[in-house]
Amino acid sequence: MKKIILTAVCGLFAASLNAADNLNFTDAAFAKQLSAATSAPEVKAPEAAKPAKVRAGRYFQVSGNVYLTGTGFLSGTTANYTSITLSGWANFRDSSGQVTSNNSYINVYSSMWITPNQYVMQTVWPNVYTQFYYKGKPVGSASMSGSVSVSGFPSGNYVSLNGSGYLSGSIYVADAE
């Protein structure tokens, strides 16, 4: 069996040598034969994917005034640490009026020292999320923050505080021109 395989290998080697003898290396046809034997089939590159359509957008600075009011309970006749919930409504908008919030409810929890029969003045720092609309369509919510100064005079066991301030924020609107 080994002899048969060895004979076949030698025969193939001799055949390839004979084929090489038939090639004319000086002939221009040789270059043609060589390029035909070594050239690969043409491969087409796939078409590039179309770029995704980018939606234009921009940030809008929104702001507005807020008025807060609240009432707290004072226990005793000495200075007390009192907690008061201040609440109110506000409308926020950008300078062009295209991005607006409907009535936004503001609710701020504040704690302070209050002495009976003494004027109270306190600054609170609301931080609320508000839903916004661009040309009447909802576009998302934004954080609104700022300061509100509230004041009042205690009466009996209660103190009523009210005041106004300014809140601002920014919101990204994806399909704005």
C-alpha positions in Angstrom: 0.0 0.0 0.0 2.9 2.3 0.8 4.4 1.7 -2.6 1.1 2.7 -4.3 0.9 6.0 -2.4 4.6 6.7 -3.0 4.1 6.0 -6.7 1.1 8.3 -6.9 3.0 11.2 -5.2 5.9 10.8 -7.5 3.6 10.7 -10.5 2.0 14.0 -9.5 5.3 15.6 -8.9 6.5 14.5 -12.4 3.3 15.8 -13.9 3.7 19.2 -12.3 7.3 19.4 -13.5 6.2 18.6 -17.0 3.5 21.3 -16.8 6.1 23.8 -15.7 8.3 22.9 -18.7 5.4 23.8 -21.0 5.2 27.3 -19.6 6.9 30.1 -21.6 8.2 32.6 -19.0 9.1 35.2 -21.6 5.7 35.1 -23.3 3.1 37.9 -22.5 0.6 35.1 -22.3 2.4 33.8 -19.2 1.4 37.0 -17.3 -2.2 36.5 -18.4 -2.2 32.9 -17.3 -0.6 33.8 -14.0 -3.1 36.6 -13.3 -6.0 34.4 -14.2 -4.8 31.7 -11.9 -4.1 34.0 -9.0 -7.0 36.5 -9.3 -9.8 36.2 -6.8 -13.4 36.8 -7.8 -14.7 40.3 -7.4 -16.3 41.0 -4.1 -18.9 43.8 -3.8 -18.7 45.8 -0.6 -22.1 46.2 1.1 -23.8 49.5 0.9 -23.3 51.8 3.8 -26.2 52.1 6.1 -28.1 55.4 5.8 -27.4 57.6 8.8 -30.1 57.9 11.4 -32.2 61.0 11.1 -31.1 63.4 13.9 -33.8 65.3 15.6 -33.0 68.9 16.2 -33.4 70.1 19.8 -32.2 72.6 22.3 -32.3 73.6 25.9 -34.8 76.2 27.2 -34.3 78.2 30.3 -37.6 78.3 32.2 -38.5 80.3 35.3 -41.3 81.9 37.2 -42.4 83.5 40.4 -44.0 81.5 43.2 -46.1 82.5 46.1 -46.1 80.2 49.2 -48.2 80.3 52.3 -48.5 78.0 55.3 -49.5 77.8 59.0 -47.7 76.2 61.9 -48.5 75.4 65.5 -46.5 76.8 68.4 -46.6 74.9 71.6 -45.8 76.8 74.8 -44.8 80.3 75.5 -41.0 80.0 74.8 -39.0 79.6 71.6 -40.0 76.5 69.8 -38.6 74.5 66.9 -41.6 74.4 64.6 -42.3 72.6 61.3 -44.4 74.3 58.7 -45.5 73.1 55.3 -45.6 75.9 52.8 -47.5 75.4 49.6 -48.6 77.4 46.5 -49.1 77.4 42.7 -46.8 78.7 40.0 -46.6 78.9 36.2 -43.2 78.6 34.6 -42.2 79.5 31.0 -39.3 80.4 28.8 -38.7 83.9 27.4 -40.5 83.1 24.2 -43.6 81.6 25.8 -43.3 78.4 23.8 -42.3 76.2 26.7 -44.7 76.4 29.6 -46.0 74.6 32.6 -49.6 74.5 33.6 -50.3 75.4 37.2 -47.6 73.6 39.1 -48.1 72.7 42.7 -45.2 73.7 45.0 -45.0 72.0 48.5 -42.0 72.8 50.8 -41.4 71.4 54.2 -39.5 73.8 56.5 -38.4 73.8 60.1 -37.4 76.8 62.1 -37.0 78.3 65.6 -40.0 80.6 66.4 -40.3 82.8 69.4 -43.8 83.9 70.4 -44.6 87.5 69.7 -41.6 88.1 67.5 -41.6 88.7 63.8 -40.5 85.6 61.8 -38.5 85.8 58.5 -37.2 82.6 56.9 -35.8 81.6 53.5 -36.9 78.2 52.0 -35.3 76.5 49.1 -37.9 74.6 47.0 -36.8 71.9 44.6 -39.7 70.5 42.6 -40.2 68.6 39.3 -42.6 70.3 36.9 -44.2 68.9 33.7 -43.6 71.1 30.7 -45.3 71.6 27.3 -43.8 72.8 24.0 -46.4 74.4 21.8 -49.1 72.6 23.7 -47.5 69.1 23.5 -45.9 67.4 26.6 -42.1 67.3 26.4 -41.1 66.1 29.9 -40.3 67.4 33.3 -37.6 69.6 34.7 -36.2 70.4 38.2 -37.1 73.9 39.3 -35.2 75.4 42.2 -34.6 78.7 43.8 -35.4 80.6 47.0 -38.5 82.0 48.6 -38.5 84.4 51.5 -41.5 83.9 53.8 -42.4 86.0 56.9 -45.2 86.5 59.4 -46.1 87.4 62.9 -47.1 84.7 65.5 -50.6 85.0 66.9 -51.5 82.9 69.9 -50.3 79.3 69.3 -50.1 79.7 65.5 -47.9 81.4 63.0 -48.9 82.1 59.4 -46.1 82.6 57.0 -46.3 83.8 53.4 -44.0 85.2 50.7 -42.8 85.0 47.2 -39.7 84.0 45.3 -38.2 83.0 42.0 -37.6 79.4 40.7 -35.7 78.5 37.6 -34.5 75.5 35.7 -33.8 74.2 32.1 -35.4 71.6 29.9 -34.2 69.9 26.7 -36.8 69.8 24.0 -35.9 67.3 21.3 -37.9 68.5 18.4 -37.5 72.2 18.8 -36.5 74.2 15.7 
